[in-house]
């Protein structure tokens, strides 16, 4: 379902007015009654579809993001009575919801520890432990961004990746703010930031389980979920390990067998094969590159063992490839393949990505370089335009590298030193 039914164009218009009033400075409480009237009798799916229609029409996503808080306030009572989607252990939805139960427990622990420290009934050590205990929630959000969102985008449902991703980033920022107060020894500031963080996590859980997950359950097929499950390990899980009751591999294998049987049934009869592959046939499996020939599996090994991460997009901005190295700087998963590169970034970064790609396509620039301190890492990110022999733009190469060890080099080393 792309957009909202035509007979509800008036509701879309009124919803747009509400968002514009939010932008003009009206508070959520002031607009709660009007928003409730607009969505009277509508389900969470209806509201999600209305928002999708606004996204599709080009309405600024940043303004739609502000409506999320009003959603929770208006829907909280009615949606509490609704049913959450059910899934068996190991299914992606089951894992997301299992993480949410743990997140709820850890937000309670954080609030308790922050209150005790502020009231001098506990120390900073307990507050630190509680904050560190909640921090893996970012893995939950990263898996949504890299696994769930791409599959929804394939169904034309782009609203979550454009709107909800910003809410993830707000929670990431709140984690950093709380950590800064902790390091500064400011107990009262820590308590205030811990309360803001806990509230944001709880609202996100509500939006996931009452709006996002039911919509995903409705839109995605069994094969979609099975393929999603296969790529989850590339990102990982927060606190939990998925159960084994759900067998995604069996689902995919059954689908492959069915497709193969259908292809055999429809194929014309073939003469017996020629037996073992000849030397010429083996040679034909080599990839012809500009400066040599190589077996695909050896090239894959070489790329995965580079001391940097690379990604390649084509001239239509679709992700074709990423190197799956064991120590990636930025998370990637199979859900990225075929995804529009704009959807692989939070909304706040999309304008920059678009500016770079436009410059590459216009040939006003062919390279863009950034460097970012990240904890003990010094990450260098470089984008390079890819042009063919005729000078036509064919895509972009992204290279990310932790250059901290290179920056620390001094003097020289001319001899092998493995000691």
C-alpha positions in Angstrom: 0.0 0.0 0.0 1.7 3.2 -1.2 0.0 6.2 0.3 -3.5 6.7 1.6 -6.8 6.0 -0.1 -8.0 8.9 -2.4 -11.2 9.5 -0.4 -9.1 10.6 2.5 -7.3 13.5 0.8 -9.0 15.9 3.2 -7.4 14.1 6.2 -4.0 14.3 4.5 -4.6 18.1 4.0 -5.5 18.5 7.7 -2.6 16.4 8.8 -0.3 18.7 6.8 -1.7 21.7 8.5 -1.0 20.1 11.9 2.6 19.5 11.0 3.0 23.0 9.7 1.6 24.4 13.0 4.2 22.2 14.9 6.9 23.8 12.7 5.5 27.3 13.5 6.0 26.6 17.3 2.8 25.0 18.5 3.3 22.5 21.2 2.2 18.8 20.9 -0.3 19.2 23.8 -2.0 22.1 22.0 -2.5 20.0 18.8 -3.4 16.7 20.5 -7.1 17.2 20.3 -7.0 18.3 16.6 -4.8 15.4 15.6 -7.1 13.0 17.5 -10.0 14.3 15.5 -8.2 13.8 12.2 -7.4 10.2 12.9 -10.7 9.4 14.6 -11.7 5.8 13.6 -8.3 5.2 11.9 -5.9 2.4 12.8 -2.2 2.8 13.2 -1.8 1.4 9.7 -4.0 4.2 8.4 -1.9 6.9 10.1 1.3 5.3 8.8 -0.2 5.3 5.3 -1.1 9.0 5.7 2.4 9.8 6.7 3.8 7.8 3.8 1.6 9.8 1.4 3.2 13.0 2.8 6.7 11.5 2.3 5.8 10.5 -1.2 4.5 14.0 -2.0 7.9 15.5 -0.9 6.8 17.0 2.4 9.8 17.7 4.6 10.6 14.6 6.5 12.0 16.6 9.4 8.5 18.0 10.0 6.9 14.6 9.9 9.4 13.4 12.5 8.0 15.9 15.0 4.6 14.3 14.7 5.9 11.1 16.2 5.6 12.5 19.7 2.0 13.5 19.1 1.3 9.9 17.8 2.3 8.4 21.0 0.3 10.8 23.1 -2.8 10.4 21.0 -2.6 6.6 20.4 -1.4 5.5 23.8 -4.8 4.7 25.2 -6.4 3.2 22.2 -3.4 1.2 21.0 -2.7 -0.3 24.4 -5.8 -2.4 23.7 -4.5 -3.5 20.4 -2.6 -6.8 19.8 1.1 -7.0 19.3 2.3 -9.2 16.4 3.3 -12.7 17.5 6.3 -14.6 16.2 8.1 -17.7 17.2 11.5 -17.7 18.8 14.2 -16.8 16.3 11.9 -14.9 14.0 13.2 -11.3 13.5 10.1 -9.8 15.1 10.4 -12.1 18.1 14.1 -11.0 18.5 13.1 -7.3 18.3 10.4 -7.7 20.9 12.6 -9.8 23.2 15.2 -7.0 23.1 12.4 -4.5 24.0 11.5 -6.5 27.1 15.1 -6.3 28.2 15.3 -2.6 27.3 12.3 -2.0 29.5 14.0 -3.7 32.4 17.2 -1.8 31.9 15.5 1.6 31.6 13.9 0.9 35.0 17.4 0.1 36.4 18.8 3.3 34.9 16.1 5.4 36.5 16.6 3.8 39.9 20.4 4.2 39.8 20.2 7.9 38.6 17.6 8.7 41.3 19.8 7.0 44.0 22.9 9.0 42.9 21.0 12.3 42.8 19.6 11.7 46.3 23.0 10.5 47.6 21.6 7.0 48.3 23.9 5.5 45.7 27.1 6.3 43.9 28.3 7.0 40.4 29.6 3.5 39.9 26.0 2.1 40.0 24.9 4.8 37.6 27.6 4.0 35.2 26.8 0.3 35.3 23.1 1.0 34.6 24.0 3.3 31.7 26.4 0.8 30.2 23.7 -1.9 30.6 21.3 0.1 28.4 23.8 1.2 25.8 23.5 -1.9 23.6 20.1 -0.7 22.6 21.9 1.0 19.7 22.5 -2.5 18.2 18.7 -2.9 18.2 18.3 0.3 16.2 21.2 -0.5 13.9 19.6 -3.8 13.0 16.3 -2.1 12.2 18.1 0.4 10.0 20.1 -2.2 8.1 17.8 -5.2 8.0 14.1 -4.3 8.6 14.0 -0.9 6.8 15.4 -2.2 3.5 12.7 -4.9 3.2 10.0 -2.3 3.9 11.5 0.0 1.3 11.2 -2.7 -1.3 7.4 -2.7 -0.5 7.4 1.1 -1.1 7.0 1.8 2.6 9.9 4.3 3.1 8.4 6.3 5.9 10.0 4.4 8.8 13.6 4.7 7.3 13.1 8.4 6.7 11.2 9.3 9.9 12.1 6.8 12.6 15.8 6.8 11.9 16.0 10.3 13.2 14.4 9.2 16.5 17.1 6.5 16.7 19.7 9.3 16.4 18.0 11.3 19.1 18.4 8.3 21.5 22.0 7.9 20.5 22.6 11.6 21.3 20.8 11.2 24.7 23.1 8.3 25.5 26.1 10.5 24.8 24.6 13.4 26.9 24.0 11.1 29.9 27.5 9.7 29.5 28.9 13.2 29.5 27.1 14.1 32.7 28.3 10.9 34.3 32.0 11.7 33.4 31.6 15.2 34.8 30.3 13.8 38.1 27.0 15.8 37.8 24.5 13.7 39.5 21.4 15.9 39.0 22.2 16.5 35.4 22.7 12.8 34.9 19.3 12.0 36.5 17.6 14.6 34.2 19.3 13.1 31.1 18.6 9.5 32.2 14.9 10.4 32.5 14.9 11.9 29.0 16.7 8.8 27.7 14.4 6.3 29.4 11.3 8.2 28.1 12.6 8.2 24.5 13.4 4.5 24.6 10.0 3.7 26.0 8.2 5.8 23.3 10.2 4.1 20.6 9.2 0.7 22.0 5.6 1.8 21.9 5.9 3.0 18.2 7.6 -0.2 17.2 5.2 -2.6 18.8 1.9 -0.8 18.1 2.7 0.7 14.7 5.9 -0.4 13.0 6.0 -4.1 13.7 2.3 -4.8 13.0 2.7 -3.0 9.6 5.9 -5.0 8.9 4.1 -8.2 9.8 1.3 -7.3 7.4 3.5 -6.2 4.5 6.3 -8.7 4.4 6.1 -12.3 3.2 7.5 -15.4 4.9 10.4 -15.3 2.4 11.2 -11.7 3.3 11.4 -12.6 6.9 13.6 -15.6 6.2 16.0 -13.7 4.1 16.1 -10.9 6.8 16.9 -13.5 9.4 19.9 -14.8 7.4 21.5 -11.4 7.4 20.9 -10.4 11.1 24.2 -11.9 12.4 26.1 -9.3 10.4 24.8 -6.7 12.8 24.2 -8.7 15.9 21.7 -8.5 18.8 21.3 -6.5 21.9 21.5 -8.7 25.0 19.8 -11.7 23.5 20.5 -14.7 21.3 17.7 -15.7 18.9 15.9 -18.9 19.6 16.1 -21.9 17.2 12.4 -22.6 16.8 12.1 -20.4 13.7 14.1 -22.0 10.9 14.7 -19.4 8.2 17.1 -21.6 6.3 14.4 -24.3 5.9 12.0 -21.7 4.6 14.5 -20.5 2.0 15.6 -24.0 1.0 12.0 -25.1 0.5 11.4 -22.1 -1.7 14.6 -22.8 -3.7 13.5 -26.5 -4.2 10.1 -25.4 -5.4 11.5 -22.9 -7.8 14.1 -25.4 -9.1 11.4 -28.1 -9.6 9.3 -25.7 -11.5 12.2 -24.7 -13.7 13.1 -28.3 -14.5 9.5 -29.1 -15.3 9.4 -26.2 -17.8 12.8 -26.7 -19.3 13.3 -28.6 -22.7 15.0 -32.0 -22.6 18.8 -31.7 -22.7 21.4 -34.1 -24.1 23.8 -35.8 -21.6 26.5 -33.5 -20.2 30.1 -33.6 -21.5 31.5 -34.9 -18.2 34.2 -33.2 -16.1 35.0 -29.5 -16.9 37.8 -29.0 -19.4 40.7 -26.7 -18.8 39.1 -24.2 -21.1 35.9 -24.3 -19.1 37.8 -23.8 -15.9 39.6 -20.9 -17.4 36.3 -19.3 -18.5 35.3 -19.0 -14.8 38.1 -16.5 -14.2 37.2 -12.8 -14.0 38.9 -10.7 -16.6 40.2 -7.6 -14.9 42.2 -4.6 -16.2 45.5 -6.1 -15.1 44.9 -9.8 -14.8 42.5 -12.7 -14.3 41.4 -14.1 -11.0 39.0 -16.7 -9.6 35.9 -15.0 -8.0 36.4 -16.8 -4.7 40.0 -15.6 -4.4 39.0 -12.0 -5.3 36.3 -12.2 -2.6 38.9 -13.3 -0.1 41.3 -10.5 -1.0 38.6 -7.9 -0.7 37.4 -9.2 2.7 41.0 -9.1 4.0 41.7 -5.5 3.0 42.6 -3.3 6.0 39.7 -1.0 5.1 36.0 -1.2 4.2 34.7 -0.6 0.7 31.3 -0.2 -0.7 30.3 0.3 -4.4 27.1 1.9 -5.8 26.1 2.1 -9.4 25.1 5.0 -11.6 21.5 4.7 -10.4 22.6 5.1 -6.7 21.9 1.4 -5.9 24.3 -0.5 -3.5 26.0 -3.3 -5.5 28.6 -4.5 -3.0 30.3 -4.1 0.3 33.4 -5.8 1.7 32.4 -8.1 4.5 35.5 -7.8 6.6 35.5 -9.1 10.2 36.3 -5.7 11.8 34.1 -3.3 9.8 34.1 0.3 11.1 30.5 0.9 10.1 27.8 -1.9 10.2 26.7 -3.4 7.0 24.4 -6.4 6.3 22.9 -8.1 3.2 19.9 -5.9 3.4 22.0 -3.1 1.9 22.4 -4.9 -1.5 20.1 -3.2 -4.0 19.1 -0.5 -1.6 19.1 3.2 -2.7 22.2 4.7 -1.1 20.1 7.7 0.2 18.1 5.3 2.4 21.3 3.9 3.9 21.9 7.2 5.7 20.0 9.0 8.4 17.9 11.8 7.0 20.2 14.5 8.4 23.0 13.2 6.1 21.0 12.7 2.9 21.5 16.3 1.6 25.3 15.8 1.9 25.2 12.5 0.1 23.1 14.0 -2.7 25.5 16.9 -3.0 28.5 14.6 -3.4 26.8 12.3 -6.0 25.6 15.3 -8.0 29.1 16.7 -8.1 30.4 13.3 -9.3 27.8 13.0 -12.0 28.4 16.6 -13.1 32.1 16.0 -13.0 32.7 19.1 -10.9 34.4 16.9 -8.3 35.7 13.3 -8.3 36.6 12.9 -4.7 35.3 13.8 -1.2 37.2 13.0 2.0 36.2 13.2 5.7 37.9 12.2 9.0 36.3 11.6 12.3 37.7 10.8 15.7 35.6 7.8 17.1 36.8 6.8 20.5 40.3 5.3 20.0 39.8 5.2 16.3 40.6 8.0 13.7 38.3 7.1 10.8 39.0 8.4 7.3 36.1 8.2 4.9 36.7 8.8 1.2 34.2 8.8 -1.7 35.6 8.4 -5.3 33.7 8.8 -8.5 34.0 5.9 -11.0 34.2 6.8 -14.7 34.6 4.4 -17.5 37.0 4.7 -20.5 34.6 7.0 -22.3 34.4 9.2 -19.2 30.8 8.3 -18.3 29.9 8.2 -14.7 29.4 4.5 -13.6 29.1 4.8 -9.8 30.9 5.6 -6.6 33.4 3.8 -4.4 33.3 4.5 -0.7 36.4 3.7 1.4 36.5 3.8 5.2 39.7 3.2 7.2 40.8 3.4 10.8 44.0 5.5 10.4 44.9 5.7 14.1 47.8 3.2 13.8 49.1 5.0 10.7 49.0 8.4 12.4 51.1 7.0 15.3 53.9 5.8 13.1 57.3 7.5 13.6 60.8 7.0 12.3 61.1 4.0 9.9 61.1 0.2 9.8 63.1 -1.4 7.0 63.5 -4.9 8.5 60.9 -7.5 9.3 60.0 -7.3 13.0 57.5 -9.9 14.3 58.7 -9.9 17.9 
